[in-house]
Amino acid sequence: MDPAEIKRLIEEGLPGSTVEVRDTTGGGDHFEALVVSSSFEGKGLVERHQAVYQALGDAMRVRVHALALKTLTPEQHQR
Amino acid sequence: MANTIEQIQSTIANNKIVIFMKGSRNFPMCGFSAATVQIFEELGASFETVDVLADEDLRQAIKTYSSWPTIPQVYMNGKFLGGCDIVRELHESGELQSLVDQLGDRAHS
């Protein structure tokens, strides 16, 4: 998988979010993603990450071995 | 599958901290599992580990159980805490230390 596809899936699943994705090993299955979305407001880390995993759906079960996530609200991202 | 879920539930209920990981505490088979174990060792917490590589049913059942697609998975006081990146984030903020202290579960002081 490539970072652009992951970015597209997350942005589709979390409308209005800003997403940056990096392949951390170059192998196409270990990624790091920063996701900024107002939908994270009032949600704990587990819920935020689950929302991202939801957006990725099957890709997460099959093609992504590892995805390190940073999930922030727009306000947290400005800090 | 049913008794696998029961096995998971009882392991989670009977241990204040349990890490479902790849490999064992002394022989972690994945960097994220190793990092997670190391953080809890640094905090001096006593915790149980379960090697999901030893049981394929368990490896899949745990992902459905917590609707969390990756390993490791950490459970504290019977509740899902998160995977490696959440444990790291809680550790960096110092919150993990207070969670462990609240459990009164210091393996050694």
N, CA and C atoms of all chains as a GROMACS GRO file, in nm:
protein
  564
    1MET      N    1   0.085  -0.121   0.000
    1MET     CA    2   0.000   0.000   0.000
    1MET      C    3   0.087   0.123   0.000
    2ASP      N    4   0.032   0.233  -0.052
    2ASP     CA    5   0.116   0.353  -0.044
    2ASP      C    6   0.046   0.460   0.040
    3PRO      N    7   0.129   0.552   0.093
    3PRO     CA    8   0.074   0.653   0.186
    3PRO      C    9  -0.044   0.732   0.127
    4ALA      N   10  -0.038   0.757  -0.006
    4ALA     CA   11  -0.145   0.840  -0.065
    4ALA      C   12  -0.280   0.770  -0.053
    5GLU      N   13  -0.279   0.637  -0.068
    5GLU     CA   14  -0.406   0.562  -0.061
    5GLU      C   15  -0.460   0.563   0.083
    6ILE      N   16  -0.370   0.551   0.178
    6ILE     CA   17  -0.413   0.554   0.318
    6ILE      C   18  -0.471   0.691   0.352
    7LYS      N   19  -0.401   0.794   0.304
    7LYS     CA   20  -0.446   0.932   0.328
    7LYS      C   21  -0.588   0.950   0.271
    8ARG      N   22  -0.608   0.897   0.148
    8ARG     CA   23  -0.741   0.913   0.083
    8ARG      C   24  -0.848   0.842   0.166
    9LEU      N   25  -0.819   0.718   0.209
    9LEU     CA   26  -0.919   0.641   0.284
    9LEU      C   27  -0.957   0.712   0.414
   10ILE      N   28  -0.856   0.765   0.484
   10ILE     CA   29  -0.885   0.830   0.613
   10ILE      C   30  -0.965   0.959   0.590
   11GLU      N   31  -0.925   1.036   0.487
   11GLU     CA   32  -0.997   1.163   0.461
   11GLU      C   33  -1.141   1.135   0.419
   12GLU      N   34  -1.163   1.023   0.348
   12GLU     CA   35  -1.301   0.988   0.309
   12GLU      C   36  -1.381   0.945   0.432
   13GLY      N   37  -1.315   0.872   0.519
   13GLY     CA   38  -1.383   0.820   0.639
   13GLY      C   39  -1.404   0.927   0.745
   14LEU      N   40  -1.317   1.028   0.747
   14LEU     CA   41  -1.330   1.137   0.844
   14LEU      C   42  -1.336   1.269   0.767
   15PRO      N   43  -1.454   1.300   0.709
   15PRO     CA   44  -1.464   1.420   0.625
   15PRO      C   45  -1.414   1.546   0.696
   16GLY      N   46  -1.338   1.626   0.623
   16GLY     CA   47  -1.290   1.752   0.680
   16GLY      C   48  -1.161   1.737   0.758
   17SER      N   49  -1.107   1.613   0.763
   17SER     CA   50  -0.984   1.595   0.842
   17SER      C   51  -0.862   1.629   0.756
   18THR      N   52  -0.751   1.660   0.826
   18THR     CA   53  -0.624   1.681   0.756
   18THR      C   54  -0.535   1.563   0.790
   19VAL      N   55  -0.478   1.500   0.690
   19VAL     CA   56  -0.405   1.374   0.713
   19VAL      C   57  -0.268   1.379   0.647
   20GLU      N   58  -0.166   1.337   0.724
   20GLU     CA   59  -0.031   1.320   0.666
   20GLU      C   60   0.012   1.176   0.694
   21VAL      N   61   0.060   1.106   0.593
   21VAL     CA   62   0.099   0.965   0.612
   21VAL      C   63   0.241   0.945   0.561
   22ARG      N   64   0.318   0.866   0.636
   22ARG     CA   65   0.457   0.838   0.596
   22ARG      C   66   0.481   0.689   0.604
   23ASP      N   67   0.547   0.634   0.502
   23ASP     CA   68   0.586   0.493   0.507
   23ASP      C   69   0.718   0.486   0.585
   24THR      N   70   0.716   0.421   0.703
   24THR     CA   71   0.833   0.432   0.792
   24THR      C   72   0.945   0.336   0.754
   25THR      N   73   0.916   0.233   0.674
   25THR     CA   74   1.025   0.140   0.642
   25THR      C   75   1.049   0.128   0.491
   26GLY      N   76   0.958   0.189   0.413
   26GLY     CA   77   0.976   0.176   0.268
   26GLY      C   78   0.923   0.044   0.216
   27GLY      N   79   0.867  -0.037   0.308
   27GLY     CA   80   0.822  -0.171   0.267
   27GLY      C   81   0.674  -0.175   0.232
   28GLY      N   82   0.606  -0.062   0.245
   28GLY     CA   83   0.465  -0.061   0.205
   28GLY      C   84   0.371  -0.122   0.307
   29ASP      N   85   0.419  -0.147   0.433
   29ASP     CA   86   0.324  -0.203   0.531
   29ASP      C   87   0.343  -0.148   0.672
   30HIS      N   88   0.442  -0.061   0.692
   30HIS     CA   89   0.458   0.007   0.822
   30HIS      C   90   0.443   0.156   0.799
   31PHE      N   91   0.342   0.215   0.863
   31PHE     CA   92   0.316   0.357   0.836
   31PHE      C   93   0.302   0.437   0.965
   32GLU      N   94   0.315   0.568   0.948
   32GLU     CA   95   0.291   0.663   1.057
   32GLU      C   96   0.192   0.765   1.001
   33ALA      N   97   0.090   0.800   1.079
   33ALA     CA   98  -0.007   0.897   1.025
   33ALA      C   99  -0.040   1.001   1.131
   34LEU      N  100  -0.048   1.125   1.086
   34LEU     CA  101  -0.099   1.233   1.172
   34LEU      C  102  -0.239   1.264   1.119
   35VAL      N  103  -0.337   1.259   1.206
   35VAL     CA  104  -0.476   1.286   1.163
   35VAL      C  105  -0.530   1.398   1.251
   36VAL      N  106  -0.572   1.507   1.186
   36VAL     CA  107  -0.629   1.621   1.261
   36VAL      C  108  -0.777   1.632   1.221
   37SER      N  109  -0.865   1.617   1.322
   37SER     CA  110  -1.008   1.621   1.288
   37SER      C  111  -1.089   1.675   1.406
   38SER      N  112  -1.185   1.759   1.373
   38SER     CA  113  -1.268   1.816   1.482
   38SER      C  114  -1.358   1.707   1.541
   39SER      N  115  -1.375   1.597   1.467
   39SER     CA  116  -1.460   1.489   1.519
   39SER      C  117  -1.395   1.421   1.640
   40PHE      N  118  -1.267   1.450   1.665
   40PHE     CA  119  -1.198   1.389   1.783
   40PHE      C  120  -1.233   1.461   1.913
   41GLU      N  121  -1.296   1.578   1.898
   41GLU     CA  122  -1.331   1.660   2.016
   41GLU      C  123  -1.399   1.574   2.122
   42GLY      N  124  -1.352   1.577   2.245
   42GLY     CA  125  -1.419   1.505   2.355
   42GLY      C  126  -1.402   1.354   2.348
   43LYS      N  127  -1.318   1.304   2.258
   43LYS     CA  128  -1.298   1.158   2.248
   43LYS      C  129  -1.160   1.120   2.303
   44GLY      N  130  -1.154   1.006   2.368
   44GLY     CA  131  -1.026   0.956   2.419
   44GLY      C  132  -0.943   0.898   2.305
   45LEU      N  133  -0.819   0.862   2.338
   45LEU     CA  134  -0.726   0.813   2.234
   45LEU      C  135  -0.780   0.688   2.166
   46VAL      N  136  -0.833   0.594   2.247
   46VAL     CA  137  -0.879   0.467   2.188
   46VAL      C  138  -0.988   0.495   2.084
   47GLU      N  139  -1.085   0.579   2.122
   47GLU     CA  140  -1.195   0.608   2.028
   47GLU      C  141  -1.144   0.675   1.902
   48ARG      N  142  -1.049   0.765   1.920
   48ARG     CA  143  -0.994   0.837   1.802
   48ARG      C  144  -0.927   0.737   1.709
   49HIS      N  145  -0.844   0.651   1.766
   49HIS     CA  146  -0.774   0.555   1.680
   49HIS      C  147  -0.872   0.458   1.614
   50GLN      N  148  -0.976   0.416   1.691
   50GLN     CA  149  -1.074   0.324   1.632
   50GLN      C  150  -1.145   0.388   1.514
   51ALA      N  151  -1.170   0.520   1.523
   51ALA     CA  152  -1.237   0.590   1.411
   51ALA      C  153  -1.148   0.584   1.287
   52VAL      N  154  -1.018   0.597   1.308
   52VAL     CA  155  -0.925   0.592   1.192
   52VAL      C  156  -0.921   0.450   1.137
   53TYR      N  157  -0.916   0.352   1.226
   53TYR     CA  158  -0.914   0.211   1.180
   53TYR      C  159  -1.043   0.179   1.106
   54GLN      N  160  -1.154   0.236   1.155
   54GLN     CA  161  -1.284   0.215   1.088
   54GLN      C  162  -1.276   0.267   0.943
   55ALA      N  163  -1.217   0.384   0.929
   55ALA     CA  164  -1.208   0.447   0.795
   55ALA      C  165  -1.122   0.360   0.702
   56LEU      N  166  -1.022   0.293   0.759
   56LEU     CA  167  -0.933   0.212   0.676
   56LEU      C  168  -0.993   0.075   0.644
   57GLY      N  169  -1.085   0.031   0.731
   57GLY     CA  170  -1.158  -0.093   0.706
   57GLY      C  171  -1.068  -0.210   0.673
   58ASP      N  172  -1.096  -0.280   0.563
   58ASP     CA  173  -1.023  -0.403   0.531
   58ASP      C  174  -0.875  -0.380   0.510
   59ALA      N  175  -0.841  -0.262   0.456
   59ALA     CA  176  -0.697  -0.236   0.430
   59ALA      C  177  -0.619  -0.260   0.560
   60MET      N  178  -0.680  -0.221   0.672
   60MET     CA  179  -0.612  -0.233   0.801
   60MET      C  180  -0.595  -0.380   0.840
   61ARG      N  181  -0.693  -0.463   0.802
   61ARG     CA  182  -0.685  -0.602   0.845
   61ARG      C  183  -0.586  -0.680   0.760
   62VAL      N  184  -0.572  -0.639   0.635
   62VAL     CA  185  -0.495  -0.722   0.542
   62VAL      C  186  -0.359  -0.661   0.507
   63ARG      N  187  -0.360  -0.536   0.461
   63ARG     CA  188  -0.238  -0.487   0.396
   63ARG      C  189  -0.151  -0.397   0.484
   64VAL      N  190  -0.209  -0.350   0.596
   64VAL     CA  191  -0.125  -0.262   0.679
   64VAL      C  192  -0.081  -0.341   0.801
   65HIS      N  193   0.051  -0.360   0.814
   65HIS     CA  194   0.100  -0.438   0.928
   65HIS      C  195   0.106  -0.351   1.053
   66ALA      N  196   0.149  -0.227   1.035
   66ALA     CA  197   0.162  -0.139   1.151
   66ALA      C  198   0.129   0.003   1.112
   67LEU      N  199   0.052   0.069   1.197
   67LEU     CA  200   0.017   0.210   1.170
   67LEU      C  201   0.025   0.286   1.302
   68ALA      N  202   0.131   0.366   1.317
   68ALA     CA  203   0.144   0.447   1.439
   68ALA      C  204   0.064   0.575   1.418
   69LEU      N  205  -0.027   0.605   1.511
   69LEU     CA  206  -0.119   0.717   1.489
   69LEU      C  207  -0.096   0.831   1.588
   70LYS      N  208  -0.110   0.951   1.535
   70LYS     CA  209  -0.116   1.072   1.618
   70LYS      C  210  -0.250   1.135   1.583
   71THR      N  211  -0.340   1.142   1.681
   71THR     CA  212  -0.475   1.192   1.648
   71THR      C  213  -0.502   1.319   1.730
   72LEU      N  214  -0.518   1.430   1.662
   72LEU     CA  215  -0.533   1.560   1.730
   72LEU      C  216  -0.658   1.633   1.682
   73THR      N  217  -0.712   1.717   1.771
   73THR     CA  218  -0.816   1.810   1.725
   73THR      C  219  -0.743   1.929   1.664
   74PRO      N  220  -0.811   2.008   1.577
   74PRO     CA  221  -0.745   2.125   1.518
   74PRO      C  222  -0.681   2.214   1.624
   75GLU      N  223  -0.749   2.227   1.738
   75GLU     CA  224  -0.700   2.316   1.844
   75GLU      C  225  -0.570   2.259   1.902
   76GLN      N  226  -0.567   2.126   1.924
   76GLN     CA  227  -0.444   2.064   1.977
   76GLN      C  228  -0.330   2.077   1.877
   77HIS      N  229  -0.365   2.074   1.748
   77HIS     CA  230  -0.261   2.077   1.644
   77HIS      C  231  -0.195   2.214   1.639
   78GLN      N  232  -0.273   2.318   1.674
   78GLN     CA  233  -0.214   2.454   1.670
   78GLN      C  234  -0.114   2.472   1.784
   79ARG      N  235  -0.135   2.405   1.894
   79ARG     CA  236  -0.051   2.429   2.014
   79ARG      C  237   0.096   2.404   1.987
   80MET      N  238  -1.458  -2.076   1.872
   80MET     CA  239  -1.427  -1.934   1.899
   80MET      C  240  -1.478  -1.896   2.039
   81ALA      N  241  -1.595  -1.956   2.081
   81ALA     CA  242  -1.656  -1.912   2.206
   81ALA      C  243  -1.559  -1.927   2.322
   82ASN      N  244  -1.495  -2.048   2.334
   82ASN     CA  245  -1.413  -2.057   2.455
   82ASN      C  246  -1.288  -1.969   2.447
   83THR      N  247  -1.249  -1.933   2.323
   83THR     CA  248  -1.136  -1.838   2.312
   83THR      C  249  -1.176  -1.705   2.374
   84ILE      N  250  -1.298  -1.662   2.345
   84ILE     CA  251  -1.344  -1.533   2.400
   84ILE      C  252  -1.349  -1.543   2.554
   85GLU      N  253  -1.398  -1.659   2.604
   85GLU     CA  254  -1.404  -1.676   2.750
   85GLU      C  255  -1.264  -1.671   2.810
   86GLN      N  256  -1.171  -1.735   2.736
   86GLN     CA  257  -1.031  -1.738   2.782
   86GLN      C  258  -0.978  -1.594   2.790
   87ILE      N  259  -1.008  -1.516   2.688
   87ILE     CA  260  -0.964  -1.375   2.685
   87ILE      C  261  -1.026  -1.300   2.802
   88GLN      N  262  -1.157  -1.316   2.820
   88GLN     CA  263  -1.227  -1.242   2.926
   88GLN      C  264  -1.170  -1.277   3.063
   89SER      N  265  -1.142  -1.406   3.085
   89SER     CA  266  -1.095  -1.441   3.220
   89SER      C  267  -0.951  -1.391   3.240
   90THR      N  268  -0.870  -1.397   3.136
   90THR     CA  269  -0.732  -1.344   3.149
   90THR      C  270  -0.736  -1.196   3.182
   91ILE      N  271  -0.824  -1.124   3.114
   91ILE     CA  272  -0.833  -0.978   3.136
   91ILE      C  273  -0.886  -0.949   3.276
   92ALA      N  274  -0.984  -1.031   3.319
   92ALA     CA  275  -1.046  -1.006   3.450
   92ALA      C  276  -0.950  -1.042   3.563
   93ASN      N  277  -0.864  -1.143   3.541
   93ASN     CA  278  -0.780  -1.190   3.652
   93ASN      C  279  -0.644  -1.124   3.663
   94ASN      N  280  -0.618  -1.029   3.576
   94ASN     CA  281  -0.488  -0.961   3.584
   94ASN      C  282  -0.506  -0.810   3.577
   95LYS      N  283  -0.444  -0.738   3.669
   95LYS     CA  284  -0.461  -0.592   3.667
   95LYS      C  285  -0.407  -0.534   3.536
   96ILE      N  286  -0.292  -0.589   3.492
   96ILE     CA  287  -0.235  -0.544   3.364
   96ILE      C  288  -0.202  -0.667   3.281
   97VAL      N  289  -0.252  -0.676   3.160
   97VAL     CA  290  -0.217  -0.788   3.073
   97VAL      C  291  -0.189  -0.736   2.932
   98ILE      N  292  -0.081  -0.786   2.874
   98ILE     CA  293  -0.042  -0.743   2.739
   98ILE      C  294  -0.052  -0.863   2.644
   99PHE      N  295  -0.144  -0.853   2.548
   99PHE     CA  296  -0.151  -0.954   2.442
   99PHE      C  297  -0.048  -0.910   2.338
  100MET      N  298   0.054  -0.994   2.319
  100MET     CA  299   0.168  -0.950   2.238
  100MET      C  300   0.214  -1.061   2.145
  101LYS      N  301   0.309  -1.023   2.058
  101LYS     CA  302   0.373  -1.125   1.973
  101LYS      C  303   0.501  -1.166   2.042
  102GLY      N  304   0.504  -1.296   2.082
  102GLY     CA  305   0.622  -1.345   2.153
  102GLY      C  306   0.600  -1.335   2.303
  103SER      N  307   0.709  -1.342   2.378
  103SER     CA  308   0.695  -1.336   2.524
  103SER      C  309   0.775  -1.216   2.575
  104ARG      N  310   0.760  -1.193   2.701
  104ARG     CA  311   0.825  -1.078   2.765
  104ARG      C  312   0.975  -1.078   2.739
  105ASN      N  313   1.036  -1.198   2.750
  105ASN     CA  314   1.181  -1.205   2.731
  105ASN      C  315   1.220  -1.224   2.586
  106PHE      N  316   1.125  -1.275   2.505
  106PHE     CA  317   1.155  -1.295   2.362
  106PHE      C  318   1.044  -1.233   2.278
  107PRO      N  319   1.032  -1.098   2.282
  107PRO     CA  320   0.930  -1.035   2.198
  107PRO      C  321   0.963  -1.055   2.051
  108MET      N  322   0.859  -1.080   1.970
  108MET     CA  323   0.884  -1.112   1.828
  108MET      C  324   0.849  -0.994   1.737
  109CYS      N  325   0.824  -0.878   1.799
  109CYS     CA  326   0.788  -0.764   1.714
  109CYS      C  327   0.828  -0.639   1.791
  110GLY      N  328   0.876  -0.539   1.719
  110GLY     CA  329   0.929  -0.418   1.782
  110GLY      C  330   0.826  -0.347   1.868
  111PHE      N  331   0.700  -0.346   1.820
  111PHE     CA  332   0.597  -0.274   1.895
  111PHE      C  333   0.564  -0.347   2.025
  112SER      N  334   0.563  -0.481   2.019
  112SER     CA  335   0.539  -0.559   2.142
  112SER      C  336   0.654  -0.537   2.239
  113ALA      N  337   0.776  -0.538   2.186
  113ALA     CA  338   0.894  -0.519   2.273
  113ALA      C  339   0.890  -0.381   2.340
  114ALA      N  340   0.857  -0.278   2.263
  114ALA     CA  341   0.854  -0.142   2.318
  114ALA      C  342   0.749  -0.129   2.428
  115THR      N  343   0.635  -0.195   2.406
  115THR     CA  344   0.526  -0.187   2.505
  115THR      C  345   0.567  -0.255   2.635
  116VAL      N  346   0.627  -0.374   2.624
  116VAL     CA  347   0.673  -0.446   2.745
  116VAL      C  348   0.777  -0.362   2.818
  117GLN      N  349   0.867  -0.302   2.741
  117GLN     CA  350   0.975  -0.223   2.802
  117GLN      C  351   0.921  -0.106   2.884
  118ILE      N  352   0.818  -0.041   2.831
  118ILE     CA  353   0.760   0.075   2.902
  118ILE      C  354   0.706   0.030   3.038
  119PHE      N  355   0.632  -0.081   3.041
  119PHE     CA  356   0.575  -0.127   3.168
  119PHE      C  357   0.685  -0.175   3.263
  120GLU      N  358   0.794  -0.228   3.207
  120GLU     CA  359   0.907  -0.268   3.295
  120GLU      C  360   0.972  -0.145   3.355
  121GLU      N  361   0.987  -0.042   3.272
  121GLU     CA  362   1.046   0.084   3.321
  121GLU      C  363   0.964   0.142   3.436
  122LEU      N  364   0.832   0.123   3.428
  122LEU     CA  365   0.743   0.178   3.532
  122LEU      C  366   0.740   0.088   3.656
  123GLY      N  367   0.808  -0.028   3.645
  123GLY     CA  368   0.813  -0.117   3.761
  123GLY      C  369   0.679  -0.184   3.786
  124ALA      N  370   0.597  -0.192   3.682
  124ALA     CA  371   0.464  -0.252   3.702
  124ALA      C  372   0.476  -0.404   3.691
  125SER      N  373   0.388  -0.475   3.763
  125SER     CA  374   0.387  -0.621   3.739
  125SER      C  375   0.272  -0.648   3.642
  126PHE      N  376   0.299  -0.727   3.542
  126PHE     CA  377   0.198  -0.748   3.438
  126PHE      C  378   0.210  -0.889   3.382
  127GLU      N  379   0.100  -0.935   3.320
  127GLU     CA  380   0.095  -1.067   3.257
  127GLU      C  381   0.109  -1.046   3.107
  128THR      N  382   0.168  -1.145   3.037
  128THR     CA  383   0.168  -1.134   2.890
  128THR      C  384   0.107  -1.261   2.830
  129VAL      N  385   0.050  -1.246   2.713
  129VAL     CA  386  -0.008  -1.360   2.641
  129VAL      C  387   0.048  -1.356   2.500
  130ASP      N  388   0.108  -1.465   2.455
  130ASP     CA  389   0.168  -1.470   2.321
  130ASP      C  390   0.062  -1.509   2.218
  131VAL      N  391   0.018  -1.413   2.138
  131VAL     CA  392  -0.088  -1.443   2.041
  131VAL      C  393  -0.036  -1.529   1.926
  132LEU      N  394   0.097  -1.535   1.912
  132LEU     CA  395   0.152  -1.616   1.802
  132LEU      C  396   0.135  -1.766   1.831
  133ALA      N  397   0.112  -1.796   1.960
  133ALA     CA  398   0.100  -1.938   1.998
  133ALA      C  399  -0.039  -1.992   1.969
  134ASP      N  400  -0.136  -1.904   1.934
  134ASP     CA  401  -0.275  -1.950   1.917
  134ASP      C  402  -0.344  -1.860   1.814
  135GLU      N  403  -0.357  -1.911   1.692
  135GLU     CA  404  -0.412  -1.829   1.583
  135GLU      C  405  -0.555  -1.784   1.611
  136ASP      N  406  -0.636  -1.871   1.676
  136ASP     CA  407  -0.774  -1.832   1.709
  136ASP      C  408  -0.772  -1.711   1.801
  137LEU      N  409  -0.681  -1.717   1.901
  137LEU     CA  410  -0.672  -1.607   1.998
  137LEU      C  411  -0.629  -1.479   1.926
  138ARG      N  412  -0.534  -1.494   1.833
  138ARG     CA  413  -0.479  -1.377   1.762
  138ARG      C  414  -0.590  -1.304   1.685
  139GLN      N  415  -0.685  -1.382   1.628
  139GLN     CA  416  -0.794  -1.315   1.554
  139GLN      C  417  -0.904  -1.269   1.651
  140ALA      N  418  -0.932  -1.354   1.752
  140ALA     CA  419  -1.044  -1.323   1.843
  140ALA      C  420  -1.019  -1.193   1.920
  141ILE      N  421  -0.894  -1.171   1.959
  141ILE     CA  422  -0.864  -1.051   2.039
  141ILE      C  423  -0.891  -0.923   1.958
  142LYS      N  424  -0.872  -0.933   1.826
  142LYS     CA  425  -0.892  -0.813   1.742
  142LYS      C  426  -1.042  -0.780   1.733
  143THR      N  427  -1.124  -0.886   1.725
  143THR     CA  428  -1.269  -0.862   1.721
  143THR      C  429  -1.317  -0.817   1.858
  144TYR      N  430  -1.262  -0.880   1.962
  144TYR     CA  431  -1.306  -0.852   2.100
  144TYR      C  432  -1.297  -0.702   2.132
  145SER      N  433  -1.184  -0.642   2.089
  145SER     CA  434  -1.165  -0.500   2.125
  145SER      C  435  -1.188  -0.409   2.005
  146SER      N  436  -1.234  -0.464   1.895
  146SER     CA  437  -1.242  -0.394   1.764
  146SER      C  438  -1.118  -0.307   1.744
  147TRP      N  439  -1.004  -0.380   1.758
  147TRP     CA  440  -0.873  -0.313   1.742
  147TRP      C  441  -0.789  -0.405   1.655
  148PRO      N  442  -0.744  -0.361   1.538
  148PRO     CA  443  -0.689  -0.454   1.439
  148PRO      C  444  -0.543  -0.493   1.458
  149THR      N  445  -0.476  -0.437   1.562
  149THR     CA  446  -0.333  -0.468   1.568
  149THR      C  447  -0.295  -0.527   1.704
  150ILE      N  448  -0.175  -0.580   1.707
  150ILE     CA  449  -0.112  -0.634   1.829
  150ILE      C  450   0.015  -0.555   1.849
  151PRO      N  451   0.056  -0.515   1.970
  151PRO     CA  452   0.006  -0.557   2.099
  151PRO      C  453  -0.121  -0.483   2.141
  152GLN      N  454  -0.189  -0.544   2.238
  152GLN     CA  455  -0.304  -0.480   2.301
  152GLN      C  456  -0.287  -0.487   2.451
  153VAL      N  457  -0.304  -0.373   2.517
  153VAL     CA  458  -0.286  -0.369   2.662
  153VAL      C  459  -0.421  -0.350   2.729
  154TYR      N  460  -0.445  -0.429   2.834
  154TYR     CA  461  -0.567  -0.417   2.914
  154TYR      C  462  -0.527  -0.386   3.058
  155MET      N  463  -0.596  -0.289   3.115
  155MET     CA  464  -0.566  -0.248   3.252
  155MET      C  465  -0.696  -0.245   3.330
  156ASN      N  466  -0.695  -0.314   3.447
  156ASN     CA  467  -0.817  -0.317   3.530
  156ASN      C  468  -0.937  -0.364   3.450
  157GLY      N  469  -0.916  -0.458   3.358
  157GLY     CA  470  -1.026  -0.516   3.282
  157GLY      C  471  -1.070  -0.435   3.162
  158LYS      N  472  -1.003  -0.320   3.140
  158LYS     CA  473  -1.045  -0.233   3.030
  158LYS      C  474  -0.936  -0.223   2.924
  159PHE      N  475  -0.975  -0.208   2.798
  159PHE     CA  476  -0.876  -0.192   2.691
  159PHE      C  477  -0.810  -0.056   2.703
  160LEU      N  478  -0.675  -0.056   2.710
  160LEU     CA  479  -0.603   0.071   2.724
  160LEU      C  480  -0.557   0.122   2.589
  161GLY      N  481  -0.506   0.032   2.506
  161GLY     CA  482  -0.462   0.074   2.372
  161GLY      C  483  -0.348  -0.012   2.320
  162GLY      N  484  -0.294   0.030   2.205
  162GLY     CA  485  -0.180  -0.039   2.147
  162GLY      C  486  -0.051   0.034   2.182
  163CYS      N  487   0.053   0.007   2.104
  163CYS     CA  488   0.186   0.062   2.137
  163CYS      C  489   0.188   0.213   2.134
  164ASP      N  490   0.128   0.275   2.033
  164ASP     CA  491   0.142   0.421   2.024
  164ASP      C  492   0.064   0.492   2.135
  165ILE      N  493  -0.050   0.434   2.174
  165ILE     CA  494  -0.126   0.498   2.284
  165ILE      C  495  -0.048   0.482   2.415
  166VAL      N  496   0.009   0.361   2.436
  166VAL     CA  497   0.089   0.341   2.559
  166VAL      C  498   0.206   0.439   2.562
  167ARG      N  499   0.270   0.458   2.447
  167ARG     CA  500   0.382   0.554   2.441
  167ARG      C  501   0.335   0.695   2.475
  168GLU      N  502   0.221   0.734   2.416
  168GLU     CA  503   0.169   0.870   2.437
  168GLU      C  504   0.136   0.891   2.585
  169LEU      N  505   0.070   0.790   2.647
  169LEU     CA  506   0.035   0.800   2.790
  169LEU      C  507   0.161   0.803   2.875
  170HIS      N  508   0.263   0.728   2.832
  170HIS     CA  509   0.390   0.724   2.907
  170HIS      C  510   0.458   0.860   2.901
  171GLU      N  511   0.461   0.918   2.780
  171GLU     CA  512   0.529   1.048   2.764
  171GLU      C  513   0.458   1.157   2.845
  172SER      N  514   0.326   1.145   2.858
  172SER     CA  515   0.254   1.250   2.931
  172SER      C  516   0.258   1.224   3.082
  173GLY      N  517   0.310   1.108   3.122
  173GLY     CA  518   0.317   1.076   3.265
  173GLY      C  519   0.189   1.012   3.318
  174GLU      N  520   0.087   1.007   3.230
  174GLU     CA  521  -0.043   0.954   3.275
  174GLU      C  522  -0.033   0.805   3.305
  175LEU      N  523   0.052   0.734   3.229
  175LEU     CA  524   0.062   0.589   3.248
  175LEU      C  525   0.118   0.558   3.387
  176GLN      N  526   0.215   0.639   3.430
  176GLN     CA  527   0.275   0.620   3.563
  176GLN      C  528   0.167   0.632   3.670
  177SER      N  529   0.080   0.732   3.657
  177SER     CA  530  -0.022   0.747   3.763
  177SER      C  531  -0.124   0.636   3.756
  178LEU      N  532  -0.156   0.589   3.633
  178LEU     CA  533  -0.250   0.477   3.620
  178LEU      C  534  -0.194   0.354   3.691
  179VAL      N  535  -0.064   0.328   3.670
  179VAL     CA  536  -0.001   0.210   3.732
  179VAL      C  537   0.003   0.227   3.883
  180ASP      N  538   0.037   0.349   3.928
  180ASP     CA  539   0.044   0.374   4.072
  180ASP      C  540  -0.093   0.352   4.136
  181GLN      N  541  -0.198   0.398   4.067
  181GLN     CA  542  -0.333   0.382   4.123
  181GLN      C  543  -0.367   0.235   4.145
  182LEU      N  544  -0.308   0.151   4.056
  182LEU     CA  545  -0.338   0.008   4.069
  182LEU      C  546  -0.267  -0.050   4.191
  183GLY      N  547  -0.164   0.029   4.239
  183GLY     CA  548  -0.089  -0.017   4.355
  183GLY      C  549  -0.018  -0.147   4.321
  184ASP      N  550   0.040  -0.145   4.200
  184ASP     CA  551   0.092  -0.272   4.147
  184ASP      C  552   0.241  -0.263   4.118
  185ARG      N  553   0.314  -0.207   4.208
  185ARG     CA  554   0.457  -0.193   4.181
  185ARG      C  555   0.526  -0.326   4.210
  186ALA      N  556   0.587  -0.386   4.108
  186ALA     CA  557   0.654  -0.514   4.128
  186ALA      C  558   0.769  -0.495   4.227
  187HIS      N  559   0.838  -0.382   4.210
  187HIS     CA  560   0.947  -0.354   4.306
  187HIS      C  561   0.956  -0.205   4.319
  188SER      N  562   0.987  -0.157   4.437
  188SER     CA  563   0.986  -0.009   4.449
  188SER      C  564   1.128   0.043   4.435
   0.00000   0.00000   0.00000
